[in-house]
């Protein structure tokens, strides 16, 4: 496993963005873990998060020149990722995002930031992929408005779950859009690295919890 993935797994725990226990998800499923990207709510945390996105972008789309974040959660992600990637590569990496509603005065339009050109390599960043519908809409929106294609979509954590239609969310998205999906880390990679490992002196993912997550995935995952 790449070093940035290991560091990211520990970062998720320290930021309390990844918690273990019993949680009821929006879908109604009872999950033994919960990922909450709203925990990245300070300057240092969002700056560090951007560095992990940048590391994964360099691995999967080395020629990336601009980063898109779908409103609303994707907005701070595309800003922090572009800043980190610009610093890492010592070159200008642009970012842009959409408004939920089109603005009719001043800076009009639905997109904000550096608009992509046909020669740009565009990467979309978001926190997770659940049913993929919002991201499918984003792909269509940017294709229609800018005439560009995405090199890929990068999420922080791949839950590796079926969507509400019983299909693998990532596979269905890739088939519908022709756009690849990558993740900084998958839930199975998290379990592999964190199981029985002490983080700041405490084991946060013991054998029992890891087993419950695997049992959950046996029911809700097809990968």
N, C-alpha and C positions, 0 to 999 in steps of 0.2 A: 504494500500500500504506500502511495506517495506520502512524503513527509507532511505536505500541506493538509492532506486529509486527516492525518493523525492529530495535527495541531488544531484543525477545525473541530474535530470531535470533542476535544478538551475545551475549546473555546465555547462551544454550545452549552456545555455543562456549567462552566464558570459564569456565563452570562444568564444562566437559568432559562435559556431559550428552549432547551430540551429537558423535559422532566419525565420521570417514570412513576407509575402508579396506576390509577384507574380513572380514565377520562371519557366523557361522552362527547363525541365529535359532532359537528354540524350535520353530518350524514345520519346521525343516530347510532352509529357504531360505538361500541364500548372498546376503547383502545388502552393498551398497557403503557403507552407513552404519548406525549403531546409536544408538538413543536409550535412555538409561539414567536414569530419573527418580530412582534412588537416590542420584545425585550431589548432589541438593539436600538435603544432610545437615548443614547448619549453620544457626544462627539467621538470619544475614544472607541466606543463599541462599533459605531457605524464605519469609522475609519478602518478598524481592524477587519470588519466584515468585508469591506471593499477589497482588501488585499487577498482574501481567499477567493473571491469572485475573479480577481485579476489572475491569480495562479491557475484557476481552472480554465479561464478563457485562453491563456497562453498555451495550455496543453491541448485544447480542443479546436481553437480557431486562432492560430498564431498570427494571421493577417488581419485580425479584427481592427477596424478603424473607427467604428462608432457603436454606441451601446444604447439600446432602447429599453425603457421601463414603462410598463403599462400602469396607468393610474389605478389605485393610489399607492399601493405597497411598492410598486416597482420604481417609483420616482426617487426615493433616497438611495435605492440600490444602484440605479444606473449612474447617479451622480458620484457615489463613493467608488464604484467599480471603475468608472472612467478616470477618476483622479488617481486611483492606485495603479491602473494600467499605464497611464501616461507617465507616471513617475518611474515605474519599473522598466518601461521601454525607452524612456527619455524621448518621447514623441507625443504629439497632440492626438489624443483620442477623444472624439466628440461624444456627446450624449443628447438624447431627446426623449420626450415623453408626450403622452396625449392628455388632453383635458376630457373630463367626463361630458362636458357640454361645450359646444362651439361658441367661442367668444365673438360678439358682433360689434365690438368697439375697440379702439386702441390697437393693440397687437392682436389682430383678428386671426381666426383659424382654430383648428383643433389640436395642432401639434405645437410644442414649445421646445426650443433648443436648436441645435445644429441639425438642419434637415439633411438626410442622406442623399448622396449622389449615386448614379447607376454603378459607378466603379467601387463604391464602398462595400466593405464586408461588415454586415450588420449582425449583432448578437442581441437577443432579447434576454433580460434578466428578470427573475421573479423569485418568490420564496419557495413555493411548492407547486406541484401540478396535481389537481384533484380530478375534475372531469375534463379539463382542457378546453372548455368552451370559451372562456374569456381569452385565452391565448390564440385560439383559432380566429376569433374576431379581430384580435390585434394583427395577426398575419394578413388577413384580408384588408384591414384598414390601411396598413403601410404599403401593401402592394398597390392598392387603388390610388392612394394619395401621392406616393413617391416613386412607384414603378421599380421598386427594388425587392430583392429576395433576402430572407434571413439566412445567415450561415448556420444558425442554430439557436436553440433556447437553452439557457442555463438556469437551473433552479438550485437553491441551497441544499435541500434535502429531498431525495426521492423516496417517498413512502412505499413505493413498489406495490401499490394497491389497485384493485379493480375499481372502475368508476361505477356510477349508479346504474349503468346498462350492463354491468357484469363483464366489461372488457377492460383490458389493461389500458390505463389512461394514457401512458406514454406511447404505446404502440399505436393506439387509435389516432392520437394526435399526429404522429409521424406519417401514418398512412393517409390521413385527410389533407395534410398540408405539404408533405414532402420535405418537412424541416426536421432536422435531428434534434433530439433532446439530450442534454447532458446534465449532470449534477455535480456539485462540489463533493457530495458524499451520499451514499444510499443508507437506508436503515440497517441493512445487513452488514455493511462495512462498519457502521457505528457499533453494532453488537460485537462484531469480530474484534474490534480494537478495544472497546471499553469493558468488555466482560471481565469481571474480577480485577480490573485495574484501579489502583488508587489514584484519585485526582485530589490533590491538596490533602492527602491523608485519609480520604474516604472512598470506599468502593460504592459507586453510584449505580452500577449495573452488575448485580450479582447473578449467579447461575440461575436462580429461580426466575428473576425478571427476564433474563435473556431467553429462557424457555417459554415464558408467556408470550413474548414478542414473536418467537418462531411459530408458536401455535396460532397466534393471530394471523400471521402471514400465510400459514397453511390454508386458512379459511378465505382470506381476503386478497391474496396475491396469486398471480399466475406466472410469475417469473421466479 
